[in-house]
Amino acid sequence: MKLDSPFIRLPYRFDAAGVLEEIDGVADADAWQAHPRNLEGHRILPLVTAEGGNDAGRMEGRMQPTEWLEKLPSLKSLLASLDTIVGRALLVRVKPGRAAQRMVDAGAYWHRRARVFMVVAGGEGAEWQCRDSRATIPAGQAWLMDGWGGYEYTAAPDAELIYLVVDTVGSATFWSTVKSADRPLDSERETGMSPRQVNLGAGSRQLDTETVRVGRVMSPWEMESLIKEIMAELRSVVPTEAPHLPKLEAALDQYINQWQGIHARHGDDEAGDAAYRQAMEQLVAQAGMFAGNWKLPNGLDVAQALYQTVVLGALRDDEGKPVVIVPPGARTNREPKAAPASNHAESGQDNGVEPAIGAPNRAPEPPGGPAAAKPGPPGAATPENGAQDPDLSPLRSVHTASMPKLLQQAASSLLVSTYQAGKLVIVRENEGKLNTHFRVYNRPMGLASDGGRMALGTAYTVEYYRNMPEVARKLPPEGRHDAAFLPRHGHITGNIDIHEMDWAGDELWLVNTRFSCLCTLDNEHSFVPRWRPKFISGYAAEDRCHLNGLEVVDGRPKYVTALGTSDTAGGWRENKAGGGVLIDVESDEIICRGLSMPHSPRWYQDKLWVLESGNGTLATVDPDNGQLETVAELPGFTRGLDFLGPYAFVGLSQVRESAVFSGISLTERVSERNCGVWVVDIRSGQTVAFLKFEDAVQEVFAVSVLGGMRFPEVLGGNDKHLAISYSLPDEALKEVVQPRTAAH
C-alpha cells in the first residue's frame, strides 16, 4: 500500500524484553522455518496464517492463529492491541549483520494492505531504509513503512534482529490512529502523539482476523482502480508529452474495455476464459513494447508493475492458480510461478511473478557460482545445472542419473506438453546430461508425433509440423541436431478444449472435449464431428462427459476415456472420483466403468493400458471383461503416456485441492504430489527413472516418445531458419539448379 510518508511511528509501546523472554521460553528451534523469500540468515515463526497452517506463503483463505501464537499470549495481545483486522502475521529472526535487499509490495494483494513492523530485539543497531529515507526502529515500538515505495534493512553486526510483521487492511479506528501518528522524518508532522502502553496480560482485546477472498476473475472495477493508480504514479515522473505514452494509455483503455465487456457477458464462468486470456495476451504483447522505457518512483518498471498487478492473478484456472501469460519471445532465466496468491507474499520484485513484460531477468547462481552445485551419487536426483536452453525460459528441474542414460541407450527423446505453463518441453540427452528445451505456446495440450510429422493442439488451433533432417544438420551448433520440426500450417478450431490427438492413416483425429466428440479437420470448417458416445444426445459446447483420451489401433480410432457419462453441461463433475469410463469406439460399448478420472488409453504389447489419474496409477484393462489391474502407483496425477521398449513414460501433475480435484483418492494417498515424467518398468511396476519439475511447471498433459531422434528441435514461427529452408517434391529436387561459384 502506498502511504503518505516512508515511515509512520504508531503510538503503541510494549514490553519488548518480556515478549522476548516468552519467545525464548516457548518457541523451540524446530518451530522456525525458512523465510517465504528464502532470505539468507532469516527464519520465521508463523503466527497468523491461512487456516492456521504452517504455510506462511499462502495468502488466501481464512487467516487464523497458529499453534505457536496460542502458546505466545503476549504476542496475541500485541496483535489485538492494534485494533485492526489482522491478516498474515510472522515473527522474523535475522542473524547479526544479515540484510534483506530492497522489496516492493506490488500487486493486487498489496493494493489495500499495509505492513506493521514491531521490533522485539536488536532494534538499536539495525538500519531500515524506505524510499530514500533511513531510520532506526527501537525495540518495543510499532511502525508502518511505505511498502509501495520500497524498503530494505540490515541487522546490527553484533546483534540478532527479531521483529513482528503484520499484514492488515486496517479498520476505521486503525486508520484514524495512523492519520494522527508521528511522521518521525517530517518535522512538520512530528505530532508528539501520546504513547499507548499495550497490556500484554489478561483482559486484552479480542483478536480479529481477515478472510482473504480472491475471485476467479478480477472485477473490471478493481482492475480499473489498479491501473489508474499505476498510471498516476507514472505520470508523476514522466512528462505528459513523452513519446509513446498515449500508446500505452490507449492499450490499457482497450484492456479495461475488453475486460468489462467479457465480464458483463460471462462473469467468472469458464466459458469466458478464452476471451479473458486473449485480452491478457494482447496487453502483454502491447505493454512489452514499453518494457525498460519508464520506471515508477519506486524503481519498478511500469510494464512489470502492470504485469504483476492486472495480468498475473486477473484470471485463475479451475484449481485457483493464476493463469500465467508469458511474453512471446521473452528471454528469461526464471519463469513466472503459476501458484496461488501466496507468491505476492514478500515483495513485487522477487515474489515469483517475474519476468516483467518483455524484460529479461536472471536467476541467481548457486552459492559459490555454478561449480558449487555438485551432482549427487549415481542414480540420485541431480539438479539440471547448465542443461537448459539459455535462449528460452528454462524451468528448474531435477532428474535421476538414469534418465539421460536411458534416452541415450534408446537413441530417443521426449516431447512433453504443459498447458498450465504454456510450454512444449523437448527432453533430450546431451553428453550424459539431460537437456530440457522449451517452446512457448498458448495452452498446448494434445500432441501427436509420428516420425516425420507432429501436430500440437493449443487453445484454439492445431499446429502442423514436418521433420526436415537437412535443416537439423545446419542448426547451431552444427552437427548436434538430428531432427528439426518446421511449422507447415495451422488450423483454427476455436476453443474446443482439444485433449488427446492421434493419426489414423493420413487423417488427424482430435478429442473435442468441449463438444463431447471425436472430430477431424477440413479446409472449410472449424472441425468435423465424426463420433460421439451413445449417451451424448447432440453436439453442444458444454463439456458434458469430459471426453479426453484417444488411442488409434490398426489405423482406426479404437479406445477413448471420459470422466463421466453425463448428457448435461458439466455433469461429469458430480461423480468425477468414480464415474470414469473406458469406451470401445467401434462397438460404442463401455468396456470398463467406475474409473477415477481416467486418461490416456493405449494399446501396447497386446495389452490395453490406461491411467487412472484420480488414483495416480498406471493400469491394464482386459477388453473382454473390463477387469482392471494396477501396475504401478505413482506420486502424482497421472496424465500423458507413451512407451519405449519395456518402459512406460508417464506424465505426472501436481494437482491441489480444488473444486475439480477434491474428493479423489490421490489427494488422500499422497500429500506431496510431483510434476514431471516418471519411467516405469512395465515388467515389474518399479520406477526406474524420473524427471521432476520444481518451479513453474506444475501440470503435464501429453508425453510422446520420439524414437530414433536423439537431439530434435522444434522451430518457432519466427525462427530465422524458416526463411531459408525449403521442402520440395522429390521430382522437383532433381531439377534444382545448384548455386554457381564465381570464378577468380
Buried (B, 14 or more C-beta within 10 A) or exposed (E): BBBEBBBBBBBBBBBBEBBBEBBEEBBEEEBBBEBBBEBEBBBBBBBBBBEBEEBBBBBBBEBBBBEBBEBBBBBBBBBBBBBBBBBBBBBBBBEBBBBBEBBBBBBBBBBEBBBBBBBBBBBEBBBBBBBEBBBBBEBBBBBBBBBBBBBBBBBBEEBBBBBBBBBBBBBEEBEEBBEEBBBBBBEEBEEEEEBBEBBBEEEBEEBBBBEBEBEBBBBBEBBBBBBEBBBEBBEEEBEEEBEEBEEBBEBBEBBBEBBBBBBEEBEBEBBBBBBBBBBBBBBBBBBBBBBBBBBBBBEBBBBBBBBBBBBBBBBBBEBBBBBBBBBBEBBBBBBBBBBBBBBBBBBBBBBBBBBBBBBBBEEEEEEEEEEEBEEEEEEEBBBBBEBBBEEBBBBBBBBBBBBBBBBBEBBBBBBBBBBBBBBBBBBBBBEEBBBBBBBBBBBBBBBBBEEEBBBBBBBBBBBBBBBBEEBBEBBEEEEBBBBBBBBBEBBEBEBBBBBBBBBBEEEBBBBBBBBBBBBBBEEEEBBBBBBBBEBBEEBBBBBBBBBBBBBBBEEEBBBBBBBBBBBEBBBBBEBBBBBBBBBBBEEEEBBBEEBBBBBBBBBBEEBBBBBBBBBBBBBBBEBEEBEBEEBBBBBBBBBBBBBBBEBBBBBBBBBBEBEBBEBBBBBEEBEEBBBBBBBBBBEEBEBBBBBBBBBBBBBBBBBBBBBEBBBBBBBBEEBEBBEEBEEEEEEEEEEEEEEEEEEE
